[in-house]
Amino acid sequence: MTGFEFPLALFLLANLMPALWTVLGRPNPADPMLVALLFGSTGVGILVLLAYSGAGPALVDIALVLALLAAISGIAFARRAWNNREGDHD
């Protein structure tokens, strides 16, 4: 533990704010999904950094669940978008 984990976690959290600001003005349905995936992956990074800094090993388990949920939601969105696109050609 170098003490660099907390500032790095705050930096990652600060990087999520422009993503949230971007999604508020976009009507495209893919943009909120991309931001949700960004929140998932950045959230995993923040939780792992906090677990490494000594906040608790249970945070690693929460990070793994968050990563799994982000992956499943991304796959579900892509599958639904793909099926909708194929239906438009009929």
GIGIKA-V24295 format. One record per residue. RES is the residue in one small letter. PHI is phi in whole degrees, 0 to 359 (none if undefined). PSI is psi in whole degrees, 0 to 359 (none if undefined). D_FIRST is the distance of its C-alpha to the first C-alpha in Angstrom with 2 decimals. Layout:
RES;PHI;PSI;D_FIRST + RES;PHI;PSI;D_FIRST
//
This chain:
m;none;116;0.00 + t;261;352;3.75 + g;84;2;5.76 + f;268;355;7.68 + e;289;316;7.67 + f;295;313;10.39 + p;298;325;12.61 + l;292;322;12.58 + a;295;320;13.58 + l;294;324;16.22 + f;297;317;17.44 + l;296;320;18.03 + l;295;321;19.79 + a;293;330;21.87 + n;288;343;22.94 + l;284;336;24.48 + m;296;316;26.92 + p;297;328;29.11 + a;294;319;29.34 + l;294;321;30.57 + w;295;323;32.99 + t;294;319;34.29 + v;288;338;35.15 + l;291;332;37.18 + g;257;6;39.85 + r;254;124;40.24 + p;276;351;42.98 + n;293;130;41.99 + p;290;343;40.84 + a;282;334;38.36 + d;296;313;36.27 + p;299;327;35.03 + m;292;319;34.13 + l;296;322;32.10 + v;291;324;30.26 + a;296;320;29.67 + l;293;323;28.18 + l;295;318;25.99 + f;297;321;24.85 + g;296;312;24.15 + s;289;321;22.09 + t;289;324;20.13 + g;298;321;19.72 + v;297;315;18.31 + g;299;318;15.72 + i;295;315;14.83 + l;295;321;14.78 + v;292;320;12.57 + l;298;318;9.94 + l;292;323;10.45 + a;294;321;10.49 + y;293;328;7.16 + s;284;352;5.79 + g;111;8;8.05 + a;286;344;11.31 + g;142;136;13.08 + p;289;346;13.87 + a;293;338;17.20 + l;295;333;15.93 + v;294;320;15.84 + d;296;318;19.48 + i;295;321;20.37 + a;296;320;18.97 + l;295;320;21.12 + v;294;319;24.11 + l;297;320;23.73 + a;295;319;23.65 + l;295;316;26.70 + l;295;320;28.54 + a;295;319;27.97 + a;294;316;29.29 + i;294;319;32.26 + s;293;323;33.19 + g;295;319;33.15 + i;294;317;35.34 + a;297;319;37.66 + f;295;316;38.09 + a;295;321;38.85 + r;294;318;41.26 + r;294;319;43.03 + a;294;322;43.33 + w;294;317;44.67 + n;294;322;47.23 + n;294;323;48.36 + r;291;322;48.86 + e;291;328;50.97 + g;289;336;53.04 + d;288;337;53.95 + h;276;347;55.78 + d;284;none;58.22
//
